[in-house]
Amino acid sequence: MNKKIVENKYLNALLLLMLFSAMVHMVMLLFLTLFSGNLYFLNYFNIVDASYFLPDFFSSFFGTVISFMLVLAMYFIILKINNIE
């Protein structure tokens, strides 16, 4: 993987390691969700451990729906900011 995120090669390697680890983590959660049928594994609040602050809300069906809406909103905001064509 020869991608350049920042100029500093040490920081770039760290960021690429974090990105790779996040991708592996998401693939594992996707498989867990598919095999268990439990969408809670893909709940964004669960992934970023926000569920420790309000566990009853974030683990509910409504919290999961809000989680997916937040992820979609962040995706489109990042897409708009990067202006990739």
C-alpha positions, 0 to 999 in steps of 0.5 A: 500500500503506497498511499500518502496521507501526510508528508511525514513518513512516520506519521503517514505509516501510523495513519495507514496502520490505523486505517488498515486496522479500522478496515479489518475491524469493520470487516470483522463486525460485518461478519459478526452481524451477518452470522448473528443477525444482530445489527448492534455490532454495526451500531456506530455508537457501539463501535466508537464506545459511546455506548458507555455513556448512555447504554440504554439509548445507544443499544436500543433500536432507535439508537441503532437507527440514529447511528446509521443515519449519523454514519450516512450524514458523515459520509456525505459530509466527508464526500462533499468536503473532499469534492472527489470526482 
